[in-house]
Amino acid sequence: FPSQTVTGNFAKVIHGLNANQLTDEVIQRSKRMILDTLGVGLLGTSTEVFHKVAQYSKIYSSDLSSTIWGHLDFRLPPLYAAFVNGVAVHSMDFDDTWHPATHPSGAVLPALIALSEAFPQKKKISGLDLLLAFNVGIEVQGRLLHFSREARNIPRRY
């Protein structure tokens, strides 16, 4: 019988990853994905849905705060900053995609940036650590999709 659950095993693999395992190709592709996501997100800050979500989110406040992209004077708690910036990325529907249908970077990057901004100055992460976290987020999303029967049926529904 298995000594560990699938989830526990998956978590153990993820926890064991480090930035030294990123190949040059993965680093270059990740940088391109991040740049694309930031560009699409900044464009998305001009959409009506972004403005509605940003306006609604102003009711939340916290001592911890993260920047809303394109609005340096507008900060929200990391959870809401990630949400608002994620809406900006998805609002144009130009962000990267996979099969089965998902937009990996738009779900991962806004959360990573919002969390990294909220870290105390003495605990800031390096660019390489951000790339590792980004790739772990993309990998987790891909593996969850791979194991999802629902995700496999998406193409049949359209």
C-alpha positions as CSV (number, residue, x, y, z in Angstrom):
1,F,0.0,0.0,0.0
2,P,1.2,3.5,-0.7
3,S,2.9,5.2,2.2
4,Q,1.9,8.7,0.9
5,T,-1.0,10.3,-0.9
6,V,-0.8,11.5,-4.5
7,T,-1.2,15.0,-3.2
8,G,1.6,14.5,-0.6
9,N,3.9,13.1,-3.2
10,F,3.1,15.9,-5.6
11,A,3.9,18.5,-2.9
12,K,7.1,16.7,-2.0
13,V,8.3,17.0,-5.7
14,I,7.4,20.6,-5.9
15,H,9.1,21.4,-2.6
16,G,12.2,19.8,-3.8
17,L,12.6,22.0,-6.8
18,N,15.2,24.7,-6.9
19,A,16.4,27.4,-9.3
20,N,19.4,25.4,-10.4
21,Q,17.1,23.0,-12.1
22,L,15.9,25.7,-14.6
23,T,17.5,25.2,-18.0
24,D,18.5,28.2,-20.2
25,E,15.6,27.3,-22.5
26,V,13.1,27.3,-19.7
27,I,14.4,30.6,-18.4
28,Q,14.2,32.3,-21.8
29,R,10.7,30.9,-22.5
30,S,9.6,31.9,-19.0
31,K,10.8,35.5,-19.5
32,R,9.0,35.7,-22.8
33,M,5.8,34.4,-21.2
34,I,6.1,36.9,-18.3
35,L,6.8,39.8,-20.7
36,D,3.8,38.8,-22.8
37,T,1.6,38.6,-19.7
38,L,2.7,41.9,-18.4
39,G,2.0,43.5,-21.8
40,V,-1.4,42.0,-22.1
41,G,-2.2,42.9,-18.5
42,L,-1.2,46.6,-19.0
43,L,-3.4,46.7,-22.1
44,G,-6.2,45.2,-20.1
45,T,-6.1,48.0,-17.6
46,S,-8.0,50.1,-20.1
47,T,-11.0,47.7,-20.3
48,E,-14.4,48.3,-18.8
49,V,-14.3,45.1,-16.8
50,F,-11.0,46.0,-15.3
51,H,-12.3,49.4,-14.1
52,K,-15.4,47.7,-12.6
53,V,-13.4,45.1,-10.7
54,A,-10.8,47.7,-9.6
55,Q,-13.6,50.1,-8.4
56,Y,-15.3,47.3,-6.4
57,S,-12.0,46.1,-4.9
58,K,-11.3,49.6,-3.4
59,I,-13.5,48.6,-0.4
60,Y,-10.7,46.3,0.8
61,S,-7.8,47.6,2.8
62,S,-4.9,46.1,4.6
63,D,-1.5,46.9,6.0
64,L,0.0,44.6,3.3
65,S,-0.5,46.0,-0.1
66,S,0.5,45.3,-3.7
67,T,0.4,47.4,-6.8
68,I,-2.4,47.5,-9.4
69,W,-0.7,47.4,-12.7
70,G,-0.6,50.7,-14.6
71,H,-1.8,52.5,-11.4
72,L,1.1,53.0,-9.1
73,D,-1.0,55.1,-6.7
74,F,-3.6,52.3,-6.3
75,R,-2.7,49.4,-4.0
76,L,-4.7,46.6,-2.6
77,P,-4.1,43.6,-0.3
78,P,-2.2,40.9,-2.3
79,L,-5.2,38.7,-2.8
80,Y,-7.3,41.5,-4.4
81,A,-4.3,42.9,-6.3
82,A,-3.7,39.4,-7.8
83,F,-7.4,39.2,-8.7
84,V,-7.6,42.7,-10.3
85,N,-4.4,42.2,-12.2
86,G,-5.5,38.8,-13.3
87,V,-8.7,40.3,-14.6
88,A,-6.6,42.8,-16.6
89,V,-4.7,40.0,-18.2
90,H,-7.7,37.9,-19.1
91,S,-9.9,40.8,-20.1
92,M,-8.4,41.1,-23.6
93,D,-8.2,37.3,-24.0
94,F,-4.8,37.6,-25.7
95,D,-2.9,35.9,-23.0
96,D,-1.1,32.6,-23.6
97,T,-3.1,29.4,-23.8
98,W,-2.7,25.6,-23.8
99,H,-4.7,22.6,-24.8
100,P,-6.8,21.7,-23.0
101,A,-8.1,25.3,-22.8
102,T,-6.4,27.3,-20.0
103,H,-4.5,30.5,-19.8
104,P,-1.6,29.6,-17.5
105,S,0.4,32.8,-17.1
106,G,-2.6,35.0,-16.3
107,A,-3.5,32.8,-13.4
108,V,0.1,32.5,-12.0
109,L,2.0,35.8,-12.6
110,P,-0.5,38.2,-11.0
111,A,-0.5,36.1,-7.8
112,L,3.3,35.8,-7.7
113,I,3.9,39.5,-8.2
114,A,1.3,40.5,-5.6
115,L,2.8,38.2,-3.1
116,S,6.4,39.2,-3.8
117,E,5.5,42.9,-3.3
118,A,4.0,42.1,0.1
119,F,7.2,40.4,1.4
120,P,9.2,42.5,3.9
121,Q,12.2,44.2,2.3
122,K,14.6,41.9,4.0
123,K,12.8,38.8,2.6
124,K,12.5,39.9,-1.1
125,I,13.0,37.1,-3.5
126,S,15.5,37.1,-6.4
127,G,14.5,37.2,-10.1
128,L,15.6,33.6,-10.4
129,D,13.4,32.6,-7.4
130,L,10.5,34.4,-9.1
131,L,11.2,32.4,-12.3
132,L,11.2,29.2,-10.3
133,A,7.9,30.0,-8.6
134,F,6.4,31.0,-12.0
135,N,7.5,27.7,-13.5
136,V,6.2,25.7,-10.5
137,G,2.8,27.5,-10.8
138,I,2.7,26.6,-14.6
139,E,3.7,23.0,-13.9
140,V,1.1,22.5,-11.2
141,Q,-1.6,24.0,-13.4
142,G,-0.5,21.7,-16.3
143,R,-0.5,18.6,-14.1
144,L,-3.9,19.4,-12.6
145,L,-5.3,19.8,-16.1
146,H,-3.6,16.6,-17.2
147,F,-5.4,14.7,-14.4
148,S,-8.8,16.4,-14.9
149,R,-11.4,14.5,-16.8
150,E,-13.4,17.7,-17.0
151,A,-10.6,19.6,-18.7
152,R,-10.2,16.8,-21.3
153,N,-13.8,17.2,-22.3
154,I,-13.6,20.9,-23.0
155,P,-12.8,20.6,-26.7
156,R,-15.8,18.3,-27.2
157,R,-18.1,20.9,-25.8
158,Y,-17.1,23.6,-28.3
